[in-house]
């Protein structure tokens, strides 16, 4: 089964694993059974503008004070890919799996003092802000991680044959951005990070998300048990769905990504029917949760900036969101790890650099995880 890709002219692709060089067969870490994350939805942030612009100064400053920001540009300096001048934008969206505080109670996690980027997506907004391509990066991809400096000024050495999500656990947001830019040679114009507990509360504030499953899902690791059929998931169930790995498909991280992509489309599809702007209390609850949930780059680190940016994305419908997974192949030395198919991936990065659709050949033959079609909007 090949991954879903955006329509576009075919470009001859490479079928073999041509990933990061000299992949050794050394000892690997056991897969971590943790996952979270979804990108902040445009309508919630746009709603903050309504609250802030209604003359409620206290509420505006309260919400503004909730936001956390990181200065990516200062940490990374000038040694970065050039900004695109074609009207497009690239946003790196991470789901941070910090196993402390209120997150410790979710999904049976332990407070080991670490943090991981167990969900990573490059969101490419095309010129005109009517279409988007979303490229999920598997956390288990083995890469050559570049040297980087975190936002506290600490330097971290390069590492070979490292899991992709080690970039975040090593040096936080700045190192994650540096790593993605080194893989893609694309400038990340913005950075958004979504918190575990906040995601769960955001779904509860929304009133749940309706999805349909074609198969039963039973995963004790993510505490999710669903029969085949239509369900309105509360926050806990939604979090379980985007984290589930062993309850459906081949038990791989790739299958989990397919479930996440399907859930995002179901979520976005439902937003047009929510009517939060006619319910001030619901809007305020969502705005309060959203601003506590998100960490953004400093260019988006205020309510006005974030809301203005998000307001420009409202025209992107689910049918105009093309979601794929970065092309990879299972590592022959360890089936719990995957290797980048570089020639295929380069087709994606080139298309996005030129603000073009991603060709089907870029994902044809890539490992998928066998969970496509299990979850959909009703």
MOFEN-V791209 format. One record per residue. RES is the residue in three letters. OMEGA is omega in degrees with one decimal (none if undefined). Layout:
res: <RES,RES>
omega: <OMEGA,OMEGA>
//
This chain:
res: <UNK,UNK,UNK,UNK,UNK,UNK,UNK,UNK,UNK,UNK,UNK,UNK,UNK,UNK,UNK,UNK,UNK,UNK,UNK,UNK,UNK,UNK,UNK,UNK,UNK,UNK,UNK,UNK,UNK,UNK,UNK,UNK,UNK,UNK,UNK,UNK,UNK,UNK,UNK,UNK,UNK,UNK,UNK,UNK,UNK,UNK,UNK,UNK,UNK,UNK,UNK,UNK,UNK,UNK,UNK,UNK,UNK,UNK,UNK,UNK,UNK,UNK,UNK,UNK,UNK,UNK,UNK,UNK,UNK,UNK,UNK,UNK,UNK,UNK,UNK,UNK,UNK,UNK,UNK,UNK,UNK,UNK,UNK,UNK,UNK,UNK,UNK,UNK,UNK,UNK,UNK,UNK,UNK,UNK,UNK,UNK,UNK,UNK,UNK,UNK,UNK,UNK,UNK,UNK,UNK,UNK,UNK,UNK,UNK,UNK,UNK,UNK,UNK,UNK,UNK,UNK,UNK,UNK,UNK,UNK,UNK,UNK,UNK,UNK,UNK,UNK,UNK,UNK,UNK,UNK,UNK,UNK,UNK,UNK,UNK,UNK,UNK,UNK,UNK,UNK,UNK,UNK,UNK,UNK,UNK,UNK,UNK,UNK,UNK,UNK,UNK,UNK,UNK,UNK,UNK,UNK,UNK,UNK,UNK,UNK,UNK,UNK,UNK,UNK,UNK,UNK,UNK,UNK,UNK,UNK,UNK,UNK,UNK,UNK,UNK,UNK,UNK,UNK,UNK,UNK,UNK,UNK,UNK,UNK,UNK,UNK,UNK,UNK,UNK,UNK,UNK,UNK,UNK,UNK,UNK,UNK,UNK,UNK,UNK,UNK,UNK,UNK,UNK,UNK,UNK,UNK,UNK,UNK,UNK,UNK,UNK,UNK,UNK,UNK,UNK,UNK,UNK,UNK,UNK,UNK,UNK,UNK,UNK,UNK,UNK,UNK,UNK,UNK,UNK,UNK,UNK,UNK,UNK,UNK,UNK,UNK,UNK,UNK,UNK,UNK,UNK,UNK,UNK,UNK,UNK,UNK,UNK,UNK,UNK,UNK,UNK,UNK,UNK,UNK,UNK,UNK,UNK,UNK,UNK,UNK,UNK,UNK,UNK,UNK,UNK,UNK,UNK,UNK,UNK,UNK,UNK,UNK,UNK,UNK,UNK,UNK,UNK,UNK,UNK,UNK,UNK,UNK,UNK,UNK,UNK,UNK,UNK,UNK,UNK,UNK,UNK,UNK,UNK,UNK,UNK,UNK,UNK,UNK,UNK,UNK,UNK,UNK,UNK,UNK,UNK,UNK,UNK,UNK,UNK,UNK,UNK,UNK,UNK,UNK,UNK,UNK,UNK,UNK,UNK,UNK,UNK,UNK,UNK,UNK,UNK,UNK,UNK,UNK,UNK,UNK,UNK,UNK,UNK,UNK,UNK,UNK,UNK,UNK,UNK,UNK,UNK,UNK,UNK,UNK,UNK,UNK,UNK,UNK,UNK,UNK,UNK,UNK,UNK,UNK,UNK,UNK,UNK,UNK,UNK,UNK,UNK,UNK,UNK,UNK,UNK,UNK,UNK,UNK,UNK,UNK,UNK,UNK,UNK,UNK,UNK,UNK,UNK,UNK>
omega: <179.8,-178.3,176.2,178.9,-179.3,177.6,178.1,-178.7,-179.5,174.2,-178.8,-175.7,177.5,-175.9,-177.8,175.3,-178.7,-170.6,-175.4,-170.4,179.7,175.6,-177.4,178.5,-178.3,-176.9,-179.5,175.9,175.1,-177.8,176.9,-175.9,-178.4,-178.0,172.6,159.3,167.3,178.8,177.5,-175.8,-171.5,-175.2,-179.9,179.5,178.0,178.1,178.3,178.1,179.3,179.2,-177.1,-175.9,-176.9,-179.9,-179.7,-175.7,-179.7,-179.4,179.9,-177.9,176.8,178.8,179.3,179.4,178.1,-172.9,173.0,-179.8,177.5,-178.1,-178.9,-176.0,-179.5,-177.6,-174.3,177.5,-173.4,-177.9,-176.0,173.3,-179.7,175.0,176.2,179.2,-177.0,177.9,179.3,177.3,175.1,179.2,173.0,179.6,179.5,167.4,-176.4,-177.6,179.9,-173.1,177.5,179.1,-178.1,178.3,-176.8,-175.7,-174.7,174.6,176.3,-178.4,176.0,-179.6,-179.2,176.4,-175.8,176.1,-176.6,174.4,-173.8,169.1,179.0,-179.7,168.9,179.2,178.7,177.8,-178.5,177.7,-177.1,175.7,175.8,-178.7,178.5,168.8,-179.5,-179.3,177.0,177.8,179.6,-178.4,-176.0,179.5,176.3,-175.1,168.1,-176.8,-178.5,170.9,-177.9,175.7,-178.1,-175.3,175.2,179.6,179.2,-179.6,-179.2,-176.4,176.1,178.6,177.5,176.3,-177.5,174.3,-177.2,-174.4,175.3,179.7,-179.4,-178.9,179.0,-173.2,173.9,-172.8,-176.2,179.9,175.9,178.2,179.3,-179.2,178.9,179.5,178.6,179.0,-169.9,-170.4,175.4,175.9,173.8,-175.9,-179.2,-179.4,175.1,178.9,-177.4,-174.7,179.9,-175.4,-179.6,178.3,-179.7,-178.8,179.2,178.1,177.3,178.2,179.3,-177.2,178.9,178.9,-177.8,177.4,174.3,176.7,178.7,178.0,174.3,178.3,179.0,-177.0,-179.9,-179.8,179.4,177.9,-179.3,176.8,-178.9,171.2,175.7,-178.7,-177.9,-176.7,167.4,-174.7,170.6,-175.8,-179.1,179.7,179.1,177.4,177.0,-178.6,-177.0,177.0,-172.0,-177.5,-172.8,-176.6,-176.9,178.8,-176.2,178.7,-177.0,174.2,-178.8,176.3,178.6,177.6,178.1,176.9,179.1,-179.0,178.7,179.7,179.4,179.1,177.5,179.4,-179.1,179.7,-177.3,-170.9,-177.0,-178.0,-173.4,178.9,-177.1,-177.2,175.2,-178.9,-174.8,-178.8,178.4,179.3,-179.3,177.7,179.4,179.9,179.3,180.0,-176.6,-177.7,175.8,-173.5,-168.5,164.2,-176.0,171.7,-172.5,177.8,178.4,-168.6,172.4,-178.7,-177.9,-177.6,-179.5,-178.4,177.9,177.6,-177.7,179.8,179.0,-179.2,-173.4,-177.8,-178.7,-179.4,178.1,-178.9,178.7,173.8,-179.4,-171.9,179.2,173.1,177.3,-175.7,-178.6,172.6,178.7,178.6,179.3,-178.6,-176.4,-177.7,176.9,178.4,177.8,180.0,178.9,169.5,-166.1,-177.6,176.3,-179.8,-179.7,174.2,179.2,-175.7,178.8,178.8,-179.5,177.8,-179.2,178.0,-178.3,174.8,178.3,-178.9,179.6,-177.1,-177.7,-178.7,179.1,178.7,178.8,174.1,-172.8,-179.1,169.8,175.7,179.6,177.2,-179.8,-179.4,177.0,172.4,-177.9,none>
//
